[in-house]
Amino acid sequence: MKRNLVLGLVLVVAVGLVVSDTAFAQEKKVRASLKASVSQTLGVDTVITIDFSRPGVKGRKIWGDLVPYGLNPGNKYSKDKPFPWRAGANEKTTITISNDVLIDGKMLTAGKYSIHMIPSEKDWTVMFNKNSEGWGSYDYDEAEDALRLTVTPVEAPFEEWMRFGFDDLAGTSAVAFLQWEKLKVPFTIEVAE
């Protein structure tokens, strides 16, 4: 009798887990902005990895509209504090660097950083921030910037899905970039010696 009771309980729990897992799997939805990652090794062993989510243009006006020039106006998620663009969608866009590098000639020590940007019609501010966890740029704090630089975007062929990549590979250096719509935002990364 005791054995039948135990077997019955095990069966009920097992069925519950299967039903629960099936219901959870059915609730999962494909993200509108898919996650992506790109890596590049420079020099002998300096690995740079950028993790991001890829929003689509989808017929929208991007620069100066969906992604405003200047800071985004504050909202309930940022506690009404203006905030920069997260350089992607969903979670923070991050860059992980295995060894110290120079970005546009400025030192950035090995580690993981979030990337944030302040677009404008001409030059953009790109920030590498020590807070690499969480959603978007809502909790962005300038005091946690490890590096800030000014870059000039260039015109590029149309790109429906935002992406990061590496161009101009030269052994110990490369030009990293964000490309979306008809704009490319480049910055040089080189192995620190």
Wavefront OBJ file of the C-alpha trace (Angstrom):
o trace
v 0.000 0.000 0.000
v 2.791 2.369 0.955
v 4.621 1.453 -2.234
v 1.537 2.201 -4.358
v 1.124 5.576 -2.629
v 4.761 6.510 -3.330
v 4.474 5.368 -6.966
v 1.271 7.358 -7.318
v 2.906 10.502 -5.936
v 5.917 10.095 -8.229
v 3.576 9.688 -11.214
v 1.583 12.816 -10.268
v 4.780 14.884 -9.888
v 6.192 13.583 -13.187
v 2.989 14.387 -15.082
v 2.912 17.833 -13.445
v 6.473 18.559 -14.569
v 5.762 17.471 -18.157
v 2.606 19.594 -18.333
v 4.411 22.541 -16.730
v 7.389 22.302 -19.141
v 5.066 21.994 -22.134
v 3.045 25.035 -21.054
v 6.250 27.040 -20.467
v 7.640 26.082 -23.881
v 4.414 27.207 -25.546
v 4.621 30.584 -23.752
v 8.116 31.329 -25.094
v 8.044 33.797 -27.953
v 10.677 34.598 -30.537
v 12.192 38.005 -29.794
v 11.583 40.759 -32.312
v 15.278 41.717 -31.912
v 17.267 38.480 -32.005
v 20.359 38.022 -29.859
v 23.719 37.926 -31.632
v 27.421 37.809 -30.886
v 30.563 38.569 -32.865
v 34.182 37.868 -31.855
v 37.576 38.758 -33.203
v 41.049 37.726 -32.054
v 43.771 40.357 -32.406
v 47.461 39.664 -31.972
v 48.266 36.333 -30.391
v 45.477 36.031 -27.828
v 43.432 39.219 -27.427
v 39.801 38.200 -27.920
v 37.097 40.843 -28.328
v 33.465 39.688 -28.133
v 30.433 41.930 -28.616
v 27.032 40.574 -27.493
v 23.942 42.472 -28.660
v 20.346 42.241 -29.850
v 19.528 43.150 -33.467
v 16.567 45.488 -33.982
v 15.229 45.854 -37.521
v 14.519 49.023 -39.460
v 11.049 47.709 -40.383
v 10.240 50.807 -42.437
v 10.830 53.169 -39.509
v 12.892 56.355 -39.414
v 15.835 55.378 -37.186
v 18.264 58.257 -36.588
v 16.763 61.279 -34.875
v 13.447 59.472 -34.344
v 13.374 55.857 -33.073
v 16.911 56.508 -31.801
v 16.796 60.199 -30.855
v 19.696 62.589 -31.185
v 21.031 63.361 -27.719
v 19.782 61.524 -24.663
v 16.464 59.705 -24.531
v 13.946 61.557 -22.375
v 13.541 60.077 -18.911
v 10.728 57.612 -18.255
v 9.384 55.400 -15.474
v 12.145 52.797 -16.083
v 14.923 55.395 -15.759
v 13.211 57.133 -12.834
v 12.655 60.142 -15.137
v 16.416 60.554 -15.711
v 17.487 61.018 -19.385
v 19.611 58.138 -20.702
v 21.762 57.217 -23.747
v 20.951 54.625 -26.412
v 21.869 51.033 -25.491
v 23.481 50.451 -28.923
v 21.003 47.708 -29.714
v 17.833 46.330 -28.149
v 16.772 44.393 -25.052
v 19.605 43.753 -22.553
v 22.688 45.952 -22.475
v 25.020 45.544 -25.442
v 28.335 44.333 -24.026
v 31.940 44.067 -25.113
v 34.288 41.600 -23.428
v 38.032 42.103 -23.882
v 40.501 39.424 -22.770
v 43.565 41.727 -22.618
v 44.132 45.471 -22.375
v 43.481 47.324 -25.648
v 43.587 50.821 -27.066
v 40.286 52.087 -28.441
v 40.840 55.058 -30.725
v 44.193 55.418 -28.935
v 42.754 55.362 -25.383
v 43.454 52.532 -22.919
v 40.645 50.144 -21.933
v 41.662 47.414 -19.502
v 40.601 43.802 -19.932
v 37.056 43.109 -18.719
v 33.387 43.248 -19.658
v 31.688 46.581 -20.362
v 28.332 47.766 -21.624
v 28.335 49.971 -24.711
v 26.127 53.065 -24.790
v 25.928 55.797 -27.414
v 24.718 59.366 -27.665
v 23.931 59.966 -31.343
v 23.913 63.376 -32.999
v 23.657 64.584 -36.566
v 27.461 64.792 -36.744
v 29.660 63.268 -34.004
v 28.581 60.576 -31.545
v 29.716 59.859 -27.998
v 30.475 56.186 -27.342
v 30.747 55.035 -23.740
v 32.212 51.810 -22.343
v 30.587 51.431 -18.925
v 31.574 49.136 -16.038
v 27.915 48.177 -15.387
v 27.409 45.368 -17.908
v 24.295 43.731 -16.418
v 20.623 44.516 -16.833
v 18.157 45.793 -19.371
v 18.864 48.711 -21.672
v 20.463 51.971 -20.580
v 17.817 52.939 -18.048
v 20.244 52.666 -15.094
v 23.206 54.169 -16.963
v 25.539 56.133 -14.662
v 28.249 58.271 -16.263
v 30.388 57.852 -13.123
v 30.832 54.171 -14.104
v 32.286 54.956 -17.551
v 35.664 53.312 -18.064
v 36.093 55.134 -21.379
v 34.259 57.775 -23.445
v 35.157 58.749 -26.968
v 33.814 60.812 -29.813
v 33.421 59.152 -33.201
v 32.107 60.299 -36.563
v 29.614 57.957 -38.251
v 29.898 57.367 -42.000
v 27.359 56.529 -44.665
v 27.068 52.812 -45.390
v 24.975 50.442 -47.499
v 21.497 49.791 -46.114
v 21.442 47.260 -43.256
v 17.954 46.097 -42.157
v 19.118 44.339 -38.980
v 21.528 46.256 -36.727
v 24.861 44.530 -36.376
v 28.343 44.860 -34.985
v 31.388 43.672 -36.880
v 35.111 44.103 -37.545
v 36.753 45.603 -40.656
v 40.277 46.568 -41.680
v 41.917 43.631 -39.913
v 45.635 44.331 -39.543
v 46.919 41.592 -37.256
v 47.014 43.523 -33.998
v 44.241 46.005 -34.821
v 40.785 46.245 -36.396
v 37.990 48.731 -36.872
v 34.976 47.631 -34.846
v 31.659 49.057 -35.975
v 27.949 49.246 -35.415
v 26.003 49.321 -38.696
v 22.286 49.945 -39.069
v 20.034 51.543 -41.635
v 22.470 53.600 -43.793
v 24.979 54.452 -41.059
v 28.173 52.891 -39.730
v 29.697 53.933 -36.372
v 33.396 52.904 -36.366
v 36.050 52.796 -33.641
v 39.574 51.334 -33.832
v 40.682 48.622 -31.424
v 44.343 47.652 -31.141
v 46.336 45.414 -28.849
v 48.012 47.416 -26.068
v 51.742 46.721 -25.952
l 1 2 3 4 5 6 7 8 9 10 11 12 13 14 15 16 17 18 19 20 21 22 23 24 25 26 27 28 29 30 31 32 33 34 35 36 37 38 39 40 41 42 43 44 45 46 47 48 49 50 51 52 53 54 55 56 57 58 59 60 61 62 63 64 65 66 67 68 69 70 71 72 73 74 75 76 77 78 79 80 81 82 83 84 85 86 87 88 89 90 91 92 93 94 95 96 97 98 99 100 101 102 103 104 105 106 107 108 109 110 111 112 113 114 115 116 117 118 119 120 121 122 123 124 125 126 127 128 129 130 131 132 133 134 135 136 137 138 139 140 141 142 143 144 145 146 147 148 149 150 151 152 153 154 155 156 157 158 159 160 161 162 163 164 165 166 167 168 169 170 171 172 173 174 175 176 177 178 179 180 181 182 183 184 185 186 187 188 189 190 191 192 193
